Structures are given as C-alpha cells and as structure tokens.
Amino acid sequence: MEWETVIGLEVHVQLSTKSKLFSGSSTKFGAEPNTQASIFDLALPGTLPVLNEEALKKAVKFGVAIGAEISKRSVFDRKNYFYPDLPKGYQVSQLDYPTVGKGSLTVTMDDGSERVIGVTRAHMEEDAGKSLHKDYHGMSGIDLNRAGTPLLEIVSEPDLRTAKEAVAYLKKLHRIIRYLDISDAIMAEGSMRCDANVSIRPKGETEFGTRTEIKNINSFRFVEKAINHEVRRQQEVIEDGGRIVQETRLYDADKDETRPMRSKEVANDYRYFPEPDLLPIVIDDDYIAAIKAQLPEMPDSKKIRFIEQYALSDYDADVLVSTREMAEYYEVVAQQSGDAKLAANWVSQDLLGLLNKNNWDIADCPIQPERLAVLIARIKDNTISGKIAKAVFEAMLEETISVDEIIAAKGLKQVTDSGEIEKIVAQVIDNNPDQVQQYKEGKQQVIGFLVGQAMQLSKGKANPAQVNALLREKMQ
C-alpha cells in the first residue's frame, strides 16, 4: 500500500525579553539553578501576575511579518496539569483567543518548487521549569530559572507532507524570527524547540490518520530523522495488523528511534479556563501599525532586491540573506569594494567557510566588512591577484594593520610590468619546448600548464591575464 504522510509542527520560541512574562525576574541563559525564580514565578499566595508588554510587541511583530490575523482582543487561560517543574500546577497560556491568528509561510524546496504552509495560530504562554536527572542518583533536581520565560508557540496547519518539507518550514521560521530579533532561536540552548505531530494515511484518502506527537526536538537534523523514523514505525505497525495509538513520544538521537512517553492529552484533559488574575489584552489599529512600521526588510524581499540590485544568482542571494547579519555584512563589502559579484563570492565562500571552520558567528569574525572590501578592491585594481588575495586574507586574521600594509610588508604586490612578464614568459617557452609544440599543433589546453609554470616562476605575483595573453602572442 502507498502511504501519505501528514505533518504539523508546534514550535516554541523563547522571546528575547530581559524579564519574564509576568514578573521582573531575569531571563538570562546559563545562570546557576534557581537563582532567577521570584515569588511571582512560584505563584506564592498573594502574588499577582503583570503582563510584560515587550513580549506582546514581539508576538504582534511576528504575526504582522507573516501576514497573519492580529487579534485586537486576546485572553490568557490556565492550562491545568501537574508536573514537578510547574510550581503553579497550571501554565498560563492562550486557548480560544490567541494574539496571532491564521497566516502562512512559503517555503522553497531544493528542487526550486514552492509550498505554502498554513499557520493556524501563534499564542503567548509561559515556559515551565526544567527537570535535571544527570547529577542525581535515583532522584531528579528541579531548576525553576526558566519558569515564566515568555514563549510564542507557533502552530502550523497539517500541510506538510515530508520530513524535508518540515525542515524547510522550520528553517524559514528560524530565519524570520532571527530577522525580527524577537528571539536568538538557538535550538541547542532550548530557545527554539519543535514538537512534530505525525500521522499516515493511504494515498488518496482525505481523512487524517491517528497522530502521534514527538516532543522537544532540538535540531533541524533531528527533526528530519525523528519524523522519518516515526513514519516508518507507523507503516510497520499498520501493515503488521496493528493500530496507531494517540500518544506523546520522545526521539532518542543516539538510537535513532522514537519511544512512548505518555498517552496524548486533548484540550479537555487540561481543564482550560480564563486566567482570573489577568485582564484581556486589548489593542487597536494604531498599535499594530506602529509595530508594523518597525519591521526590518524581510529575507524574501531582501533576496529579490539583491538579485535585482547586485545581479546575483538565486543561490548566491539566498546564501547571503540567510541571516540579517550576513546580509548587512555583504552590503557593506559590495558597496565599498565596487564589485558586487566578487564580493558575493568572497562572502559566501571564503568568509562563510572561515566562520564554519571556527564555529564563529559573523559578529565574532576578526575581518570587518570594510577590510574585506579593501581586499576585493585590490584584486579589482590589479594590485594583487586572486590567488595572492587568499594569502592576504589569511594574514588579515592575525594582523591588525591595513590590507595595503600587509601587501607591502609581505612583498605581495602583483607584477604588471610588461618587461618583467616578458622575461618570465620567454623562460617558460624555453623550458617547455614539448608543450609549446603541442600548442602550435592545436592542443589549446596546454596553455593552462604554461600559465601555471609562469606563476610559479613569479611566485604567484605575475598578472595571470597578462601572462596568458603574452604566452599566446609569443607562441603564434
């Protein structure tokens, strides 16, 4: 039997506010356990929550950016369940009246095809604490630093059909969130977490199958692997005569498998009711318009502009707008160097390779965009060759002096004097009579070998274009 996969994602994003959703406690990552949990986060008797408006602004900002409906009246609810890291015994969330309603994202697949994925809603809620098991023998420790941190839960429609589509959607979401600067969205630190709802149905069937939920997947790679494993598992269960049980499962990356955690709850199990300690949130058109005016240029728009303004390929533009910081870096290099295409090559290849090798963010890179622009300008004005530029680029990592000073100090200036190059070309012709004869007999490709010999003699300093032209002229 042929099967169709149906996937919906629930993405929890920690909003990058300095304080928590309903208290003034810090949200800074990495503090000692239980040093950032106040009496408000613990819901001690007599304490009352106060909404952090900055979290509301970030939620609205996201909704506006994806063209979603923004609720002018939204309500907080209590989601009741017991867990040791939930000191209140309930989570303050939004059920029927979320801040952000329906919207959509368009994702581009590797083959260039596009898919429009519906966003059902994005609602605000507070995070729970964290259970610690590693250092406690037969017991669990509870860290409540994270309790009360503002979350935006972004729920997709069940429009995804493959694990690759799910990853493409998640990456697009990640890019938008980073551009908006509403979260650092570092999955390894838990500031962006993904739950995947997965079911299968016979090809052509319109009814959904029974779904399972895979909780807290913390990397793009694991999202793809977890979904693929769960799809295979469900197929095997049904084809062996079994049935799928609606449940919550955990993905084990070491064993590459999902395993049951608990039976899947439904909304009724949580006994939702309106949070009596918080008034409804009421905003107007002016409030939404003011936030919309603060939006940066979004990645899709920036990509189109890069293609049109800088004559870049679709692939190069996509790489360069992958993060807001990368795009800003590139624009400085392109404008100051005077060669947008060469700047794109250096930023997307050499610079990005350097960042990946050292596991650096672009903000940590010791080569500022203004310095790289000067390096590219020196290639363009024939001061140095592209090959020598690689050596200068390496030196720029260690040296704080200017690009021109590095070139002068290391004696790397390109030889463009025609008299000097003629001497080198004459020596190459004398040293390689067989290759010269082959060229004269029509074997054009040997010119590459001869140019290489000339570059070796000049220690890479000769202008390759001049060498090539002179060799052809002398061998005619």
Secondary structure, DSSP 8 states (H G I E B T S, - for coil): --EEEEEEEEEEEE---SB-SSS--B--TT--TTSS--TTTTT-TT------HHHHHHHHHHHHHTT--B-SEE--EEEE---TT-TTSEEEE-SSS-SB--EEEEEE-TTS-EEEEEEEEEEEEE---EEE-TTSTTS-EEE-SSTT-EEEEEEE-S-B-SHHHHHHHHHHHHHHHHHHTS----GGGTSEEEEEEEEEEETT--S----EEEEEE-SHHHHHHHHHHHHHHHHHHHHTT-----EEEEEETTTTEEEEEEE---GGGGT-EE-TTS--EE--HHHHHHHHTT----HHHHHHHHHHHH---HHHHHHHTSSHHHHHHHHHHHHHHS-HHHHHHIIIIIIHHHHHHHT--GGG-SS-HHHHHHHHHHHHTTSS-HHHHHHHHHHHHH--S-HHHHHHHTT---B--HHHHHHHHHHHHHH-HHHHHHHHTT-TTHHHHHHHHHHHHTTT-B-HHHHHHHHHHHH-
